[in-house]
Amino acid sequence: MDALDFRAVMRQQAGAVALICTGTTGARFGLTATAVCSLTDDPPTILVCVNRTASAHDTIESSGQFSVNLLGDCHTELAAIFSGQSELNGEDRFTVDGDYWEKHASGTPRLSGAIASMDCTVTEQQQFSSHTLFIGVVNEGNSDEDVAPLLYFRGKFGEMTEV
């Protein structure tokens, strides 16, 4: 299967939208991702896939720390900014009006108002093709069950409707 056909197939899978962030105030980096999944619950561990050309990649690799912030349906603009659909890069992505960033105990960025946020320490990493798979133990996390999720489906951000 070639890359274009593969992307067309994978666009049929709806995914939760997350911001993977790293660094500390003044030197923060982040990206929009759907390649995030739980791995185990003992210890609490997640897997994230980050393109090696992403600005956050090298900081995750060198610091061994990252956060995962699951976005709510009110975060469409933020998802677009962190996916590179604006001129903003690095620290400038964290200064968008209306969004409030806090810190986890490790210093990684935590989005106030996210559905959930997890602070992670890299325990293993594996390069595969253009990406690095980072496995992270979750040090702390919080969630808000009153926030509806932001989803990505067929190349567009959208909201979930209950049936």
BELBEL-V641261 format. One record per pair of residues at least 24 apart in sequence whose C-alpha atoms are under 8 Angstrom apart, sorted by the first residue. I is the first residue (numbers start at 1). J is the second residue. If there is no record, write none. Layout:
i:j
I:J
I:J
This chain:
i:j
11:153
11:154
11:155
12:153
12:154
13:153
13:154
14:151
14:152
14:153
14:154
15:151
15:152
15:153
16:70
16:71
16:149
16:150
16:151
16:152
17:70
17:71
17:79
17:149
17:150
17:151
17:152
18:68
18:69
18:70
18:71
18:79
19:67
19:68
19:69
19:70
19:71
19:79
19:82
20:66
20:67
20:68
20:69
21:56
21:66
21:67
21:68
21:69
21:108
21:109
22:56
22:59
22:60
22:65
22:66
22:67
22:108
22:109
23:59
23:60
23:63
23:65
23:66
23:107
23:108
23:109
24:107
24:108
24:109
25:91
25:109
26:91
27:90
27:91
28:90
28:91
28:94
28:109
29:55
29:56
29:59
29:89
29:90
29:91
29:93
30:55
30:56
30:82
30:90
30:93
31:55
31:56
31:82
31:83
31:84
32:79
32:80
32:82
32:83
33:83
34:152
43:137
43:138
44:137
44:138
45:135
45:136
45:137
45:138
46:135
46:136
46:137
46:138
47:133
47:134
47:135
47:136
48:133
48:134
48:135
49:131
49:132
49:133
49:134
50:131
50:132
50:133
50:134
51:130
51:131
51:132
52:130
52:131
52:132
55:90
64:121
64:122
64:123
65:106
65:108
65:119
65:120
65:121
65:122
66:108
66:119
66:120
66:121
66:122
67:108
67:109
67:110
67:117
67:118
67:119
67:120
68:116
68:117
68:118
68:119
68:120
69:110
69:111
69:114
69:115
69:116
69:117
69:118
70:114
70:115
70:116
70:117
70:149
71:114
71:115
71:116
71:149
71:150
72:113
72:114
72:115
72:147
72:148
72:149
72:150
73:147
73:148
73:149
73:150
73:151
73:158
73:159
74:150
75:150
76:150
76:157
104:140
113:144
113:147
114:143
114:144
114:147
115:143
115:144
115:145
115:146
115:147
115:148
115:149
116:141
116:142
116:143
116:144
117:141
117:142
117:143
118:142
